[in-house]
């Protein structure tokens, strides 16, 4: 505005140079700050007032002029500012809204990036955990596949859901033949202990585990001793949905134990007979001692009798 005043002064107050003020105001509006226009208007009004009153030739190009003409020029400046200021305010508001939206977008992008990073980390951890569990599952599958024990997974009602290959090797039944059936439907027979069957039924009804030993029957009707360990499987709510049973063929061990009992009984009988023989030997020894004493006494009596005079008495008679 001061440069405009200087230009008006140097041009001798020509009316054309006053348009430099309007052009300068338009240039200042590019800053989009209406307060700058107020300060510029104040500077123009003050300049026209001072020079219009004390030196009108510098601003109006004439030697004398009404002291109120500066108000007309100031009014024209206010007229232009009346259009420029709302535009500045509107543009500033739009820029502010754009900045707010841009900031929201940046925050949203940052939040999304953070969520993506967290989700990626969670997925990575989940993948590592899954890989670990998969490896563990594969190991368990190998154990279940190659173990000599029969592994059975049943539903809560004791119907078979899955069996391993060891079950087929022990019982002779394939998985297709037993899935959907109860083990008691085809494994129990005449020698299966009814008390053990009752214990197993009660434990399954109570959703609890148990350990028993009984006689089962293979597919070829051959009986065999088996150790059965059954444990319930709980879901996330603590409800028993399945049972897992591990059955080990105990026939050889039971036969060894029975053979051991038989040998112990034979040893006990032999010990009893040896004791009786020892007692008999003692009795015979004592009887022999008595007989020896009797023999000695008889011999003495016989010798005394042979030396007796009774024989001569017989002759005398």
MOCORKA-V270811 format. One record per residue. N is the residue number from 1. PSI is psi in whole degrees, -180 to 180 (none if undefined). Layout:
BEGIN
n = (N:N)
psi = (PSI:PSI)
END
This chain:
BEGIN
n = (1:2:3:4:5:6:7:8:9:10:11:12:13:14:15:16:17:18:19:20:21:22:23:24:25:26:27:28:29:30:31:32:33:34:35:36:37:38:39:40:41:42:43:44:45:46:47:48:49:50:51:52:53:54:55:56:57:58:59:60:61:62:63:64:65:66:67:68:69:70:71:72:73:74:75:76:77:78:79:80:81:82:83:84:85:86:87:88:89:90:91:92:93:94:95:96:97:98:99:100:101:102:103:104:105:106:107:108:109:110:111:112:113:114:115:116:117:118:119:120:121:122:123:124:125:126:127:128:129:130:131:132:133:134:135:136:137:138:139:140:141:142:143:144:145:146:147:148:149:150:151:152:153:154:155:156:157:158:159:160:161:162:163:164:165:166:167:168:169:170:171:172:173:174:175:176:177:178:179:180:181:182:183:184:185:186:187:188:189:190:191:192:193:194:195:196:197:198:199:200:201:202:203:204:205:206:207:208:209:210:211:212:213:214:215:216:217:218:219:220:221:222:223:224:225:226:227:228:229:230:231:232:233:234:235:236:237:238:239:240:241:242:243:244:245:246:247:248:249:250:251:252:253:254:255:256:257:258:259:260:261:262:263:264:265:266:267:268:269:270:271:272:273:274:275:276:277:278:279:280:281:282:283:284:285:286:287:288:289:290:291:292:293:294:295:296:297:298:299:300:301:302:303:304:305:306:307:308:309:310:311:312:313:314:315:316:317)
psi = (-37:-37:-39:-43:-40:-41:-42:-41:-45:-28:2:25:24:143:-30:-35:-15:-22:-17:-30:-46:-40:-39:-39:-41:-38:-41:-28:-17:-27:-15:35:104:-21:-29:-38:-34:-46:-38:-42:-42:-40:-45:-46:-44:-41:-48:-33:-48:-50:-32:-30:-45:-20:68:-25:-32:-28:-30:-10:13:159:-38:146:158:138:-5:4:-28:-26:-37:-47:-41:-35:-40:-39:-43:-35:-45:-43:-31:-27:-37:-39:-49:-37:-43:-43:-44:-45:-38:-40:-42:-42:-40:-43:-40:-42:-42:-46:-41:-40:-43:-41:-42:-45:-42:-42:-43:-42:-42:-43:-42:-43:-40:-42:-44:-43:-39:-42:-44:-44:-39:-45:-41:-39:-43:-43:-41:-42:-41:-45:-35:-43:-42:-40:-40:-40:-44:-37:-40:-43:-47:-29:-43:-3:151:-12:153:127:127:133:125:163:177:-24:13:10:140:133:-36:145:154:179:-28:-32:-43:-40:-35:-47:-25:-7:139:167:-39:-26:-20:-18:131:-8:165:143:-33:-18:-26:-9:-23:155:-163:-36:0:129:119:-33:-41:-40:-39:-41:-42:-42:-43:-41:-41:-40:-33:3:46:163:169:161:122:168:132:-176:125:176:135:177:-31:16:14:126:150:148:143:138:123:125:119:133:140:151:120:147:-171:-25:2:8:138:115:-25:165:147:130:137:119:125:132:115:17:-49:-43:-42:-41:-40:-41:-41:-41:-39:-41:-42:-45:-39:-39:-43:-40:-38:-42:-41:-39:-39:-44:-37:-38:-41:-38:-39:-40:-44:-40:-42:-42:-46:-38:-44:-42:-40:-40:-42:-45:-38:-40:-40:-44:-44:-43:-42:-42:-42:-45:-40:-43:-44:-38:-37:-28:2:157:5:-33:-42:-35:-36:-44:-43:-41:none)
END
